[in-house]
Structure formats: C-alpha cells, structure tokens
C-alpha cells in the first residue's frame, strides 16, 4: 500500500490476505471513495467486517452482500453533507490449493490479473457488479482454475497509468509490466518493489495498492479422499482408511487423535445427516481432517452432564485438535479439524 502525496494525505485503499481453514486463502482489495479521515474511518470498518466475514467462511458474493449493507448503514449514519460521497469498490477472492480453483466476486472493482506460467497475462473474466453502497443488486462469482506457478495480481486504480487512453488500456499496460517481471524469474516481493517504484512521483494524487500472489497448489499425494454410505459400518471403514493413510504418510504418532476424531464426526453424520458421507485428509503444515455430509444443521459444542449418554463427541474433537469448525456448501456442510504435525 502506497499513500497519496508521499504519505501526506490519508486515504481509503486497503488489502488483506487471510488464511482460512483447510489451507484455503482469502484475498481482498478495496478502495473507498475520497480521501481524508472520513474515507479512512470507512475503510477501517470495512476491513474489520471483511476479516470477520471471512472467518465465518462465507463465499465471496455473500461477503460483498454483507459489506454492501454495511456501507448503506454507514451512509445513513453520516451527516447529510457526506452521504452522497460514501461508497467503495471491493474485490474478494477465495483460493483453494486442493482444487486449484479461485472463486472471485467484485463490487465495481477492476478485475484481477492472471499471469500464466508462460508469462501470458490477462484479466480474470469477472462480472464487476455494482459498487458497495448501491444496494438491492446481486453480486456474481467467477471460478478460475489457476495453474501452478501462476501469479494473481489485485490492485487499486491508483496503480494504473493515468496517461493511458482508457481503463482497459491502463490495465493492459499493468499486465504487460507484471508479465515482464514474471518472465524475469524474480520473486513476487521483488516484483512488487519494481511495479510500485516511482509511485510517489508519478501518481501522487491517489493511493495505490498491489497484492501479488504466487499460486502453489498442493500435490496430489498429500490429499486423500473417500466416500461412504450412511450406515454404521461406515464408521469402522472410515477409521481403517484414515489409519492406513497415516501409516503411508509416516504419521502413526497421530493415530489415536485422528481415529477418535474420524469416529466421532462420521458417527454424527451417519446418525443425524444421512449419506453420502465424505472423508478427506490433507497433510501440509497441519493435518486437516474433514467430514462432509448433506445436512445443513449447524454442529454445536455443548457440555454433557454426568448422566448423559451422549453429547461429548464435539467436545472430544475440540480437545484433540488445535482448532475446528464447519462451513456450508451449495448442499450440505463440511466439519473440519486441524491437528498440529509431530515436530
């Protein structure tokens, strides 16, 4: 982030890169209308809201819908002289290194630039949607499959060349500059320094933001997936499959915790959700255990009393994992638990 006028004037640009469960990543860039303390205050509220909504694992279009409501509320609370100047553009992307897909939604923001491994750079085909604060209009998502070693660039309009004939031409110029850096073999950190050099002299009238991501999907051999029917025998089958995979990965020290977590989550799915039931293990900096079922019921942690025959499953999952939670898909939900790797 580079402020306007060499830092003498505060503004409303911001970016975030937010790690999410199951090794996914949310990337956000936004630009609040105007400069000064009012723009900065609005930016702070939007950024805090984005971080909270991302932690709830909402999809990008739903995050923008909630932000749109927030901007409308901020405008309603503002003095009449400022209401017409309150607004923002924002882009939210969610990258999954297992599926190698990035889901993107935009609220009037310029599209991200995708640089392929061969250096070819193009804007992602994103429907920009209305800016935040318009209200009453939907936001659309676009899913882009990203090859390994691609770059994904998010930016605000302060980084675009003002001498270009139009916005599209300015975006193409920026894409060409990013492609040159990619072909040079430099890191994304070095590329950012080159791409933002001289901003204070050339674009002092506006803030500039650049978020550059190097795409590194997970290898297929660190992910294991199974599907089971909704019958009691699936619990033993799921345990056996998970333990066999841990032995293959050399992680037998984690057998007890993983066996108990898989048993509890699959048992709950069989008992309350029906099938099919999916089980996935992901080995990376942490070991992720996921169980997918077709129910939309929110799992809740509760403390069982001494005489209760059940109700301790999620409590055990919470005690054996470093963190756990759930997220909803188009149909059904995923309950996940992360465990620290030995050593």
C-alpha positions as CSV (number, residue, x, y, z in Angstrom):
1,X,0.0,0.0,0.0
2,X,1.4,3.4,-1.1
3,X,-0.4,6.5,0.2
4,X,-1.1,9.5,-1.9
5,X,1.2,12.6,-1.8
6,X,4.1,10.7,-0.3
7,X,2.1,9.8,2.8
8,X,0.9,13.4,3.5
9,X,-2.7,12.5,2.7
10,X,-4.5,9.6,4.2
11,X,-6.9,7.6,2.1
12,X,-9.2,4.6,1.9
13,X,-7.3,1.8,0.0
14,X,-6.7,-1.5,1.7
15,X,-5.8,-5.1,1.1
16,X,-5.9,-8.3,3.1
17,X,-4.6,-11.8,2.7
18,X,-6.5,-14.0,5.2
19,X,-5.5,-17.7,5.9
20,X,-8.6,-19.9,6.3
21,X,-9.2,-23.5,7.4
22,X,-8.4,-26.4,5.1
23,X,-5.4,-24.4,3.8
24,X,-7.6,-22.0,1.8
25,X,-6.8,-18.3,1.4
26,X,-9.0,-15.2,1.1
27,X,-7.5,-12.2,-0.7
28,X,-9.2,-8.8,-0.6
29,X,-8.6,-5.4,-2.1
30,X,-10.8,-2.3,-1.8
31,X,-10.9,1.4,-2.5
32,X,-13.1,3.8,-0.5
33,X,-14.4,6.9,-2.3
34,X,-12.4,10.0,-1.5
35,X,-9.6,10.8,0.9
36,X,-9.2,12.1,4.4
37,X,-10.3,11.0,7.8
38,X,-13.9,10.0,6.7
39,X,-12.5,7.7,3.9
40,X,-10.0,6.2,6.4
41,X,-12.7,5.6,9.0
42,X,-15.0,3.9,6.5
43,X,-12.0,1.7,5.3
44,X,-11.3,0.6,8.8
45,X,-14.9,-0.5,9.4
46,X,-15.0,-2.4,6.0
47,X,-11.7,-4.1,6.6
48,X,-12.7,-5.3,10.1
49,X,-16.0,-6.6,8.6
50,X,-14.2,-8.4,5.9
51,X,-11.9,-10.2,8.3
52,X,-14.9,-11.2,10.5
53,X,-17.0,-12.4,7.5
54,X,-14.0,-14.3,6.0
55,X,-13.6,-16.1,9.4
56,X,-17.2,-17.2,9.1
57,X,-16.2,-18.9,5.8
58,X,-18.8,-17.1,3.8
59,X,-18.5,-17.2,-0.1
60,X,-17.2,-14.1,-1.8
61,X,-20.5,-12.9,-3.1
62,X,-22.1,-13.2,0.3
63,X,-19.3,-11.2,1.9
64,X,-19.9,-8.4,-0.7
65,X,-23.6,-8.5,0.1
66,X,-22.9,-8.0,3.8
67,X,-20.4,-5.2,3.0
68,X,-23.0,-3.5,0.8
69,X,-25.4,-3.5,3.7
70,X,-22.7,-2.1,6.0
71,X,-21.9,0.8,3.6
72,X,-25.6,1.6,3.3
73,X,-25.8,1.8,7.1
74,X,-22.7,4.0,7.3
75,X,-24.2,6.3,4.8
76,X,-27.4,6.5,6.8
77,X,-25.5,7.4,9.9
78,X,-23.4,10.1,8.2
79,X,-24.2,13.8,8.2
80,X,-26.4,14.7,5.2
81,X,-23.4,16.6,3.6
82,X,-21.4,13.4,3.4
83,X,-24.0,10.8,2.5
84,X,-23.5,11.1,-1.3
85,X,-19.7,10.6,-1.0
86,X,-19.8,7.3,0.9
87,X,-19.1,4.3,-1.2
88,X,-16.4,1.8,-2.1
89,X,-15.3,-0.8,-4.6
90,X,-14.1,-4.2,-3.4
91,X,-12.9,-7.5,-4.8
92,X,-12.9,-10.7,-2.8
93,X,-11.2,-13.9,-4.0
94,X,-11.1,-17.4,-2.3
95,X,-8.3,-19.7,-3.4
96,X,-8.3,-23.5,-2.7
97,X,-4.9,-25.2,-3.2
98,X,-6.6,-28.6,-3.3
99,X,-9.0,-28.0,-6.1
100,X,-6.6,-25.3,-7.7
101,X,-9.7,-23.1,-8.1
102,X,-10.1,-19.4,-7.2
103,X,-13.6,-18.0,-6.7
104,X,-13.8,-14.3,-7.3
105,X,-16.6,-11.7,-6.8
106,X,-16.3,-8.0,-7.5
107,X,-18.2,-4.9,-6.3
108,X,-17.3,-2.5,-9.1
109,X,-13.5,-3.2,-8.7
110,X,-11.0,-3.7,-11.6
111,X,-10.5,-7.4,-12.4
112,X,-7.5,-9.2,-11.0
113,X,-4.7,-10.1,-13.5
114,X,-3.8,-13.7,-14.0
115,X,-0.2,-14.4,-15.2
116,X,0.2,-17.9,-16.6
117,X,3.4,-19.9,-16.1
118,X,4.5,-18.9,-19.7
119,X,4.1,-15.2,-18.8
120,X,0.8,-14.6,-20.6
121,X,-1.2,-12.1,-18.6
122,X,-4.9,-11.5,-18.9
123,X,-7.7,-10.1,-16.7
124,X,-9.8,-12.7,-15.0
125,X,-13.3,-12.8,-16.6
126,X,-15.1,-11.2,-13.6
127,X,-18.5,-9.6,-13.6
128,X,-17.8,-6.4,-11.8
129,X,-21.2,-5.9,-10.2
130,X,-22.3,-2.6,-8.6
131,X,-20.0,-0.7,-6.2
132,X,-20.7,-1.0,-2.5
133,X,-23.4,1.3,-1.3
134,X,-25.8,1.0,-4.3
135,X,-27.9,-1.7,-2.6
136,X,-30.5,-4.1,-3.9
137,X,-28.4,-5.7,-6.7
138,X,-26.7,-9.1,-6.6
139,X,-23.0,-10.0,-6.9
140,X,-21.9,-12.8,-9.1
141,X,-19.0,-15.2,-8.6
142,X,-16.5,-16.4,-11.2
143,X,-14.4,-19.5,-10.8
144,X,-11.0,-19.5,-12.3
145,X,-8.7,-22.6,-12.4
146,X,-5.1,-21.5,-11.7
147,X,-2.0,-23.4,-12.9
148,X,0.9,-23.9,-10.6
149,X,3.4,-21.0,-10.6
150,X,0.8,-18.6,-11.9
151,X,0.7,-15.1,-10.4
152,X,-2.6,-13.4,-9.3
153,X,-2.5,-9.6,-9.0
154,X,-5.0,-7.5,-7.2
155,X,-4.7,-3.7,-7.3
156,X,-6.5,-0.4,-7.0
157,X,-6.8,2.2,-9.7
158,X,-4.0,4.4,-8.3
159,X,-1.6,1.9,-9.7
160,X,-2.9,2.3,-13.3
161,X,-1.1,4.6,-15.7
162,X,-3.2,7.8,-16.0
163,X,-1.7,8.6,-19.4
164,X,-3.4,5.5,-21.0
165,X,-6.3,6.1,-23.4
166,X,-8.8,4.3,-21.1
167,X,-9.1,2.0,-18.2
168,X,-8.8,-1.1,-20.3
169,X,-5.6,0.2,-21.9
170,X,-4.2,1.0,-18.4
171,X,-5.0,-2.5,-17.2
172,X,-3.2,-4.0,-20.2
173,X,-0.1,-1.9,-19.5
174,X,-0.1,-3.1,-15.9
175,X,-0.5,-6.6,-17.2
176,X,2.5,-6.3,-19.5
177,X,4.7,-5.0,-16.7
178,X,3.7,-7.9,-14.4
179,X,4.4,-10.3,-17.3
180,X,7.8,-8.9,-17.7
181,X,8.6,-9.4,-14.0
182,X,7.2,-13.0,-14.1
183,X,9.4,-13.9,-17.1
184,X,12.5,-12.5,-15.4
185,X,12.1,-15.2,-12.7
186,X,12.0,-12.8,-9.8
187,X,10.0,-13.4,-6.6
188,X,6.7,-11.7,-6.0
189,X,8.3,-9.5,-3.4
190,X,10.9,-8.2,-5.8
191,X,8.2,-7.8,-8.5
192,X,6.1,-5.6,-6.1
193,X,9.0,-3.4,-5.4
194,X,9.7,-2.9,-9.2
195,X,6.0,-2.4,-10.1
196,X,5.4,0.3,-7.3
197,X,8.7,2.1,-7.7
198,X,8.2,5.8,-8.5
199,X,4.6,5.9,-7.4
200,X,5.1,8.9,-5.2
201,X,6.4,10.9,-8.2
202,X,4.0,9.6,-10.9
203,X,0.7,9.1,-9.1
204,X,0.9,11.3,-6.1
205,X,-2.8,12.3,-6.4
206,X,-4.1,8.8,-5.4
207,X,-3.3,5.9,-3.2
208,X,-2.0,2.7,-4.8
209,X,-2.3,-0.9,-3.6
210,X,-0.9,-4.1,-5.1
211,X,-1.4,-7.6,-3.8
212,X,0.6,-10.2,-5.7
213,X,0.1,-13.9,-5.0
214,X,2.2,-16.8,-6.2
215,X,0.0,-19.8,-6.8
216,X,1.2,-23.1,-5.3
217,X,-1.4,-25.8,-5.3
218,X,-0.9,-28.9,-3.2
219,X,0.5,-32.1,-4.6
220,X,-2.0,-35.0,-5.2
221,X,-0.1,-37.3,-2.8
222,X,-0.8,-35.1,0.3
223,X,-4.6,-35.3,-0.1
224,X,-6.7,-38.4,0.4
225,X,-10.5,-38.7,-0.1
226,X,-13.1,-41.3,0.5
227,X,-16.9,-41.6,0.2
228,X,-19.0,-43.8,2.5
229,X,-22.7,-44.7,2.7
230,X,-24.8,-43.7,5.7
231,X,-24.7,-46.9,7.7
232,X,-23.0,-47.9,11.0
233,X,-20.4,-50.0,9.2
234,X,-19.0,-46.8,7.5
235,X,-17.5,-45.7,10.9
236,X,-15.2,-48.6,11.0
237,X,-14.4,-48.3,7.3
238,X,-13.5,-44.7,7.7
239,X,-11.3,-45.3,10.7
240,X,-9.4,-48.1,8.8
241,X,-9.0,-45.9,5.7
242,X,-7.6,-43.0,7.7
243,X,-5.2,-45.1,9.8
244,X,-3.9,-46.8,6.6
245,X,-3.2,-43.4,5.1
246,X,-1.4,-42.1,8.2
247,X,0.8,-45.2,8.1
248,X,1.6,-44.5,4.4
249,X,2.5,-40.9,5.4
250,X,4.6,-42.0,8.4
251,X,2.3,-40.3,10.8
252,X,1.4,-43.2,13.1
253,X,2.0,-41.0,16.1
254,X,-1.3,-39.3,15.3
255,X,-3.3,-42.5,15.1
256,X,-5.1,-42.0,18.4
257,X,-6.3,-38.5,17.8
258,X,-7.3,-39.0,14.2
259,X,-9.0,-42.3,14.8
260,X,-11.2,-40.7,17.5
261,X,-12.0,-37.5,15.5
262,X,-12.9,-39.6,12.4
263,X,-15.1,-41.9,14.5
264,X,-17.0,-39.0,16.2
265,X,-17.6,-37.0,13.0
266,X,-18.6,-39.9,10.8
267,X,-20.8,-41.3,13.6
268,X,-22.6,-38.0,13.9
269,X,-23.0,-37.9,10.1
270,X,-24.5,-41.4,10.0
271,X,-26.8,-40.7,12.9
272,X,-28.1,-37.2,12.1
273,X,-27.3,-36.3,8.5
274,X,-27.5,-39.3,6.1
275,X,-25.3,-40.0,3.2
276,X,-23.2,-40.0,1.2
277,X,-20.5,-39.1,3.7
278,X,-17.2,-37.8,2.5
279,X,-13.9,-38.0,4.4
280,X,-10.8,-36.1,3.4
281,X,-7.3,-35.8,5.0
282,X,-4.8,-33.1,3.9
283,X,-1.2,-33.2,5.0
284,X,0.7,-30.0,5.0
285,X,1.9,-27.7,7.8
286,X,-1.0,-29.1,9.7
287,X,-3.1,-32.3,9.3
288,X,-6.6,-31.4,8.2
289,X,-9.5,-33.9,8.8
290,X,-12.8,-33.1,7.0
291,X,-16.1,-34.9,7.1
292,X,-18.8,-33.8,4.5
293,X,-22.5,-34.6,4.9
294,X,-25.7,-33.5,3.2
295,X,-27.2,-31.8,6.3
296,X,-27.4,-28.1,6.8
297,X,-27.7,-28.4,10.6
298,X,-25.1,-26.4,12.5
299,X,-23.0,-28.5,14.8
300,X,-22.8,-27.1,18.3
301,X,-20.3,-27.8,21.1
302,X,-22.0,-28.4,24.4
303,X,-21.0,-29.7,27.8
304,X,-22.7,-33.0,28.7
305,X,-23.8,-33.6,32.3
306,X,-22.6,-36.6,34.3
307,X,-25.6,-38.8,33.5
308,X,-25.8,-38.0,29.8
309,X,-25.1,-41.0,27.4
310,X,-24.0,-38.7,24.6
311,X,-23.1,-35.2,23.7
312,X,-19.4,-35.4,24.2
313,X,-18.3,-36.0,20.6
314,X,-17.6,-32.4,19.5
315,X,-16.0,-31.7,22.9
316,X,-13.5,-34.5,22.3
317,X,-12.9,-33.2,18.8
318,X,-12.2,-29.7,20.2
319,X,-9.8,-31.1,22.8
320,X,-7.8,-33.3,20.3
321,X,-7.5,-30.6,17.6
322,X,-5.8,-27.2,17.5
323,X,-9.0,-25.8,16.1
324,X,-12.2,-27.0,14.5
325,X,-15.3,-25.6,12.8
326,X,-17.7,-26.0,9.9
327,X,-18.7,-24.4,6.7
328,X,-21.6,-24.7,4.3
329,X,-21.5,-25.6,0.6
330,X,-24.2,-25.4,-2.1
331,X,-25.7,-28.5,-0.4
332,X,-24.6,-29.8,3.0
333,X,-21.7,-28.9,5.2
334,X,-18.1,-29.7,6.0
335,X,-16.9,-30.2,9.5
336,X,-13.1,-29.8,9.8
337,X,-10.5,-30.2,12.4
338,X,-6.8,-29.2,12.3
339,X,-4.1,-31.1,14.2
340,X,-0.5,-30.0,14.8
341,X,2.0,-32.2,12.9
342,X,4.6,-34.0,15.1
343,X,7.8,-31.9,15.4
